Every structure is written in structure tokens, then in C-alpha cells.
Amino acid sequence: MPRPAQPVPADRPVPVTGCDPGGCWDGSGNRYNSGAGNTYLNNAGKLCTRNGTWMQCF
């Protein structure tokens, strides 16, 4: 019997260094394109959430 899939852990939060109307960047130059509210997508298509100056992807 196959084992159930294990949940994928969330990425560690990273500090946001700047934003514009289309999204935000982190200190490594990664772009997070804005969606609705505090929801963003990173370059890999992961769903991310901004909380103040922090961004975390799931």
C-alpha cells in the first residue's frame, strides 16, 4: 500500500525590500507579483502572503 503524501513545508519568511503597484522584491532580487489583498505569486508560481515587511510562500 502506498504511503500518503507528506505535506510540503512552507518556505521561510524573507524580508521585503521594496514594492510597486505590480508587486514586491526581496533582498535577493526575487519578484513577487501581486494578487488580491496580501496575496502574491513568486517566480515558481507558489502562493505567497505578505505580512508587513515579510513575505512567506507556501
N, C-alpha and C positions, 0 to 999 in steps of 0.2 A: 504494500500500500504506500503511495507517495506521501511524503511529508508535506504538511501545509506550508505555504509560502510565509516567510518571515517578513514582518513589516520593515520597510526601508526607513532608517533613522533620518531625522531632519538634519539639514546642514547646520553648521554652527552659525550663529548670527555674525554679521560683518557690519562695520560702521559705514554709514552712507556719507560720502564726502561732498556731494552736490546733486542738485535736481533741476530739471527744467519742466515745462508743461508735458513733455513726452515720456519722462521717466527719470531715473536716478543712476548714479555711478557709485561704486565703492572705491576704496583706496587702491585696489589693484587694477582699476580701469574697466571693471566689468560693468556692463549696462543692464539695467532692469527697466523694461518697458512698462509704462503704467497701464493699469486696467481700471476697474471700478473701485472707488474708495482707496483703501490702503493695500490693494492687491496689485501685484506686478508679475511679470514673467521674465526669467533670466534667459540668456542666450541658448541654453539647453532646453528651454520650454518648460522648466519647472515653475510651479506656482510659488510665489514669494509674498511675504507680508512685511510691510514697513511699520515699525513701531518707534516713532520719534526719529532718532538718528541711527537706528539699527534695522538691518534687512535680514530676514531669515527665509530660506527656501525649503520646501517640503517635497 
